[in-house]
């Protein structure tokens, strides 16, 4: 039986480990005993490990056939580099802010496959675009996506189901999109729109930096944009916090103590963003692809509305992100995807068999993308 180690036992890392344990010998590694406890109860092997200790990490992954990265973004690049140096294949969902292609040459030298950004968006959105880009001349790509609590609780009407520090990154990292073949850079939270979604109601979309690798790998598509979804009204208070400096990483002096505002903000915000036991959430995504196929104008629309699985108590964001990742793990371990180097998810979608496998794999787990064309 193939051996897999999952780095990170947060909400998504836990869902990944549980899903993979059905077919593989899985070990979960995390610094938090609390995070590991839930997996131990299910009979999954665990290792308490500081994953920022790169020398220990390199030694740790040595005995495994594949590594899954599910750590916060600020740890992602160094973890991926260490896994590459250990000559191990990897599927990663850490969504680190740095350009993954800086590791491409190193990965090729070490003859490894590193699938990055393999979640829901980025992730499944890229896979869908990669599939259609091989079969049509795409003119427009739009991806709208958000994960939200069912109950809108004042003041934030939001709960973080992955690393909260990565959520704040979305609010401060400049957003890039492609318009008429040129890359446009705007501040995050810009260009808000109110959009109706069946089964949810009206949500607010705004520019976020979700295209990531697509800007480099899909240079022939003239118009591409990704926007994040939240309940209406959230942009204003996030802008206030950002412009006041609450998200700043620059140290300030407070009564003789040097502190980073982001650390204080995180300390105050994260408890309010934590889902309470039994609290449900949902993931909504809409992808529209337009262009020319077979000499005719064609439009594809993919709709996803996924909710917390009450039977297994698995959060929707963990399902939609985690199961895309675990589908990719199967493809890599089965030798169906063996491209070497840094491989963003759009490469996974290019092969029709692999694309259908991922869609079916997700559907078997109740994550269904409805397609209109």
Buried (B, 14 or more C-beta within 10 A) or exposed (E): EBEBBBBBBBBBBBBBBBBBBEBBBBBBBBBEEEBBEBBEEEEBBBEEBEBEEBEEBBEBBEEBBBBBBBBBBBBBBBBBBBBBBBBBBBBBBBBBBEEBBEBBEBBBEBEBBBBBBBBBBBBBBBBBBBBBBEEBEBBBBBBBBBBBBEEEEEEBBBBBBBBBBBBBBBBBBEBBBBEEEEEEEBBBBBEBEEBEBEEBEEBBBBBBBBBBBBBEBBEEBBBBBBBBBBBBEBBEEBBEBBEEEBBBEEEEEEEEEEEBBBEEBBEEBBEEBEBEEEBBBBBBBBBBBBBEBEEEEBEBBBBBBBBBBEEEEBBBBBBBBBBBBBBBBBBBBEEEBEBBBBBBBBBBBBBEEBBEBBBEBBEEBBBBBEEEE
